[in-house]
């Protein structure tokens, strides 16, 4: 019995090796958790940018559709007045009945001003760039009636991330 008490008396506390192993395991768990949190946060930011870009592409399609509809309302003889097959830019505050600007250089950059996105550089710079490419529809759609295909491309970031939305407009009137 004396030997047992002597053995337990001598083995109080933990050794340096046990302490180092424990610290290593705890640090490995903390670093792994921090890495996982960082990936989650950056994934959330990427998702938010993609979500925003999707809405900006949809807005571009709707703005071109509004030009077509305004041409009908104002009884223009050509329903595609101002909508030639090329690259265009247009913002929410476009005055209908006025020409639509074409893409050139950095004018496809979008700026944020008064809760809206616009190509007007007076606002705050954003990572987004939007271009609206109009082209004639491929056969057989172009044989049925006059048709225009709109391809809205919103890009952002240095890695070439982009969202594309395509819609066809017909002369249904």
N, C-alpha and C positions, 0 to 999 in steps of 0.2 A: 504494500500500500504506500509506503514511503517513496518507493521508486515512481509510482504513478503520479503522486503529487509533485515530485521533483521534475518529472517530464512535462507536466502541464504548466508548472511554474516557469520553466525555461522557454516554452514556446508561446509566450504571450505576444500579441500584436501580429503584424503581417510583414512579410519580407519585402525587400525592395523590388524583386522580380514580380511578385504578385501585384504590387502597387502599379508597376509599369504596364502590366498586362491589363489591369482594370482601366487605367487611364487611356490606353490605346483603344480598348473596346468602346468606351464612352465617347471618345473623340471621333472614332469611325462612325458611330451612330449620329452624332451631331452634324458632322460634315455631310453625311449622306442626306440627312433631313434638309439641311440648308440648300444643297444642290437640287433636291426635288422641289423645294419651294421656289427657287430661282427659275427653274424650267416652267413651273406652273404659271408664274407671273409673266414671263416672256411669252408663253403660249396664249395667255389671256390678252396681252397687248396685240399680238399678231391677229387673233380672232376679231378684236375690236376694229383694227384697221381694215381687215377683209370685209367685215360687215358694213363699215362706212363706205368703202369703195363700191360695194354692190349697190347701195342706194344712190351713189353718185352716177353710176352707169345707168341705172333705171331713170334717174332724173334727166340725163342727156337724151335718152330715147323719147321721153315724154315731151321735152322741149322741141325736138324735131317734129314730133307728131302735132304739136301745137302750131308750128309754122304751117304745116300742110292744112290744118283745119282753118287757120286764119286766112289762108289763100282762098279757100272755099267761101268763107263768110264774106270776104271783101270782093267776091266775084272776080277773082283773077282768072284770066283765060287759061292759064297753066297752073294746075294744082301743085306742080313742083317748083313754082316760082321761088327763087333764092336757094333752091336745093339741088345744086348741080352735083354730079358724081365726083367727089373729092373729099378731102379732110376738112371738117368744119369745127369751130368752137362756138358755143352759145352758152349764155348764163341765164339765170332765172329772171333777170331784169331786162332782158332783150325787148326792144320796142318792135312789135310786129309790124310788118310792112317795110322794115328796114333790112338792108343786106346783112347776111350772116358772115362773120369773119371766117377766113380760112386759116388752117394751121400753118404756122411758120415760126421756126426757132423755139423760143421759150414761152410763146403765148399760150401753150397748152397747160401751163402751170395753174393750179387752182389756189385761190386765196380765200381766207375766212374773214367776213366782215358783216357786222350786224346780224349775226346768227344765220348767215347764208354763205354758200360757196359761190365764187365767181372767178372769172378770168381777169377781173380788174385788179391790178397790182396794188391798189390802195389799202387792201386788207392785210391781215397777218398771213405770212407764208405757211403753206401746208406741205406735206410730203406728196400730195396727190397731183397727178397730171391726167387730164381727160381729153380725148380726141374722139370725134364722131365721124366715121368714114362712111360715106354714102356711095353705093354702087348699084348698077342695074342688076336686077335679079337674074339668076341663071335660068336656063330653060328647064322645065316647060312653063314656069310662072310668068316669064316675060312675054310669052305668046298669048296667054289668056287676056291679060290687060296690062297696062303699064304698071310696073312694079319697081320699087326701090328698096334695097336692103340697107339697113343702118347697122353698123357695128360700133358700139360704144366700148371704148377701151379706157379703163382707169388703171393707172400704174402708180406704184410708190416704192420707195426703198431702193437700196443699192443692189439688191439681189435680183432685181427684175420681177418682183411680184406684180401680178396684174389680174384684173377681173374683166371679162368680156361678156357683153350682152348683145344679142342679135335680134332684130325685129324687121319684119317686112311691112312696108306700107303699100297699099293698093289704091287705085282710083276707083273707089266703090260708089262714087256719086253719079 
